[in-house]
Amino acid sequence: MKVFLIGYMGCGKSRWGKLIASHYGFRFVDLDTLIEEREQLTIPDIFAKYGESGFRQRENEALLSISETENLIVATGGGAPCFKNNMEEMNRLGATLFIECSPELLRERITTSDTVRPLVNNLSQEELLDFIIRHLTIRMPFYEQSQYKIISGNLELEDFTLILDPIINL
């Protein structure tokens, strides 16, 4: 069983992925970390060196490389579902769970995070909110192809296990 956590940057995919994996005794994979390890470059450096299309190719290759691995919780990058039929592939390979988050909460989390995010690194608070809203409009049709959805905010592990227990404990 594989569970793919999808959603916009800052929604909590990596944080929750680690907790969920620990709860079920599964392996956790952060797709961006896997790409960085393979390339021996950071995500910002990959974007700088190869552009977004080069990054998306590496992202797709990383996704396909874990297709045979079982008992896995995968935190995808925010754009992963939107390129190269990745969403269709993730739905085929396992369960997909969309962590939905309001644009305002996403902005707050992105600006307080230590993570360098190449797409929004130099934006003001207002520009960032506008960017998030525009981006969500484009990405939402992909995110909504997810098999399950949870709304972020004051989530607890139990909120995830209510959704995942029936899937994982088949």
C-alpha positions as CSV (number, residue, x, y, z in Angstrom):
1,M,0.0,0.0,0.0
2,K,1.2,3.5,-0.9
3,V,-0.4,6.7,0.2
4,F,0.4,9.9,-1.7
5,L,-0.1,13.2,0.1
6,I,-0.8,16.0,-2.3
7,G,-1.5,19.7,-1.9
8,Y,0.0,23.1,-2.2
9,M,3.3,24.0,-0.7
10,G,3.0,24.7,2.9
11,C,-0.1,22.5,3.5
12,G,1.8,20.1,5.7
13,K,2.5,17.1,3.4
14,S,6.0,16.4,4.8
15,R,5.0,17.0,8.5
16,W,2.0,14.8,8.3
17,G,3.7,12.2,6.1
18,K,6.3,11.5,8.8
19,L,3.7,11.2,11.5
20,I,1.4,9.0,9.4
21,A,4.3,6.8,8.4
22,S,5.4,6.4,11.9
23,H,1.9,5.6,13.1
24,Y,1.5,2.8,10.5
25,G,5.1,1.5,10.6
26,F,5.5,2.6,6.9
27,R,8.5,4.1,5.2
28,F,8.2,7.9,4.6
29,V,9.5,9.4,1.3
30,D,9.6,13.1,0.6
31,L,9.7,13.3,-3.2
32,D,11.7,16.5,-3.2
33,T,14.3,15.1,-0.8
34,L,14.6,12.0,-3.0
35,I,15.2,14.2,-6.0
36,E,17.8,16.2,-4.1
37,E,19.6,13.0,-3.0
38,R,19.7,11.7,-6.5
39,E,20.9,14.9,-8.1
40,Q,23.2,16.0,-5.2
41,L,21.6,19.4,-5.6
42,T,19.0,21.4,-3.7
43,I,15.6,22.0,-5.3
44,P,16.5,25.7,-5.9
45,D,19.8,24.6,-7.5
46,I,17.9,22.1,-9.7
47,F,15.5,24.9,-10.8
48,A,18.4,27.3,-11.5
49,K,20.4,24.7,-13.4
50,Y,17.7,22.9,-15.4
51,G,14.6,25.1,-15.2
52,E,11.2,24.0,-14.1
53,S,10.8,21.6,-17.0
54,G,14.1,19.8,-16.0
55,F,12.9,19.7,-12.4
56,R,9.5,18.2,-13.5
57,Q,11.2,15.5,-15.5
58,R,13.3,14.5,-12.5
59,E,10.2,14.6,-10.3
60,N,8.4,12.2,-12.6
61,E,11.4,9.9,-12.7
62,A,11.5,9.9,-8.9
63,L,7.8,9.1,-8.7
64,L,8.2,6.2,-11.1
65,S,11.2,4.9,-9.2
66,I,9.1,4.2,-6.1
67,S,6.3,2.5,-7.9
68,E,7.2,-1.0,-6.8
69,T,7.8,0.0,-3.1
70,E,5.1,-1.1,-0.6
71,N,4.1,0.3,2.8
72,L,5.0,3.8,1.8
73,I,3.8,7.3,2.7
74,V,4.9,9.8,0.0
75,A,4.9,13.6,0.4
76,T,4.8,15.0,-3.1
77,G,5.8,18.4,-4.2
78,G,3.0,20.9,-4.6
79,G,3.2,20.8,-8.4
80,A,3.8,17.0,-8.8
81,P,0.2,16.1,-9.5
82,C,0.0,18.7,-12.2
83,F,2.6,17.4,-14.6
84,K,3.4,14.4,-16.8
85,N,0.2,12.4,-15.8
86,N,1.6,12.1,-12.3
87,M,-1.8,12.4,-10.7
88,E,-3.2,9.5,-12.8
89,E,-0.1,7.5,-12.0
90,M,-0.4,8.1,-8.2
91,N,-4.1,7.1,-8.3
92,R,-3.1,3.9,-10.1
93,L,-0.3,3.1,-7.7
94,G,-2.1,3.7,-4.4
95,A,-4.3,6.1,-2.5
96,T,-4.1,9.8,-2.9
97,L,-5.0,12.3,-0.1
98,F,-5.4,16.0,-0.9
99,I,-4.6,18.2,2.1
100,E,-6.6,21.4,1.3
101,C,-5.6,24.6,2.9
102,S,-6.8,28.2,2.6
103,P,-4.6,30.7,0.7
104,E,-4.2,32.8,3.8
105,L,-3.0,29.9,5.9
106,L,-0.7,28.8,3.1
107,R,0.8,32.3,2.9
108,E,1.4,32.3,6.7
109,R,3.0,28.9,6.6
110,I,5.2,29.7,3.6
111,T,6.5,32.9,5.1
112,T,7.3,31.4,8.5
113,S,8.9,28.3,7.0
114,D,12.7,27.8,6.8
115,T,12.2,26.0,3.5
116,V,13.5,27.9,0.4
117,R,10.8,27.8,-2.2
118,P,12.1,28.9,-5.6
119,L,8.7,29.9,-7.1
120,V,7.8,32.4,-4.4
121,N,11.2,33.3,-2.8
122,N,11.1,37.1,-3.6
123,L,7.5,38.0,-3.3
124,S,5.9,40.5,-0.9
125,Q,3.0,39.3,1.3
126,E,0.4,40.7,-1.1
127,E,2.2,39.3,-4.1
128,L,2.5,35.9,-2.4
129,L,-1.2,35.7,-1.6
130,D,-2.1,36.7,-5.2
131,F,0.4,34.1,-6.5
132,I,-1.1,31.4,-4.3
133,I,-4.7,32.2,-5.3
134,R,-3.7,32.1,-9.1
135,H,-1.7,29.0,-8.7
136,L,-4.4,27.2,-6.7
137,T,-6.9,28.0,-9.5
138,I,-4.6,26.2,-12.0
139,R,-3.7,23.3,-9.7
140,M,-7.1,22.6,-8.1
141,P,-8.4,20.5,-11.0
142,F,-5.5,18.2,-10.5
143,Y,-5.7,18.1,-6.7
144,E,-9.4,17.4,-6.9
145,Q,-8.7,14.1,-8.8
146,S,-7.4,12.9,-5.4
147,Q,-9.4,9.9,-4.0
148,Y,-9.6,11.5,-0.5
149,K,-9.5,15.0,0.9
150,I,-8.9,16.5,4.3
151,I,-9.1,20.2,5.2
152,S,-6.0,21.6,7.0
153,G,-6.1,23.8,10.0
154,N,-6.2,22.3,13.4
155,L,-5.6,18.7,12.3
156,E,-4.7,15.8,14.6
157,L,-3.3,12.4,13.6
158,E,-6.7,11.0,14.3
159,D,-8.2,13.0,11.5
160,F,-5.9,11.2,9.1
161,T,-6.4,7.8,10.6
162,L,-10.1,8.1,10.3
163,I,-9.6,8.3,6.5
164,L,-6.6,6.0,6.2
165,D,-7.5,3.1,8.6
166,P,-10.0,1.6,6.2
167,I,-7.6,1.9,3.3
168,I,-4.5,0.6,5.0
169,N,-6.1,-2.1,7.1
170,L,-7.9,-3.8,4.2
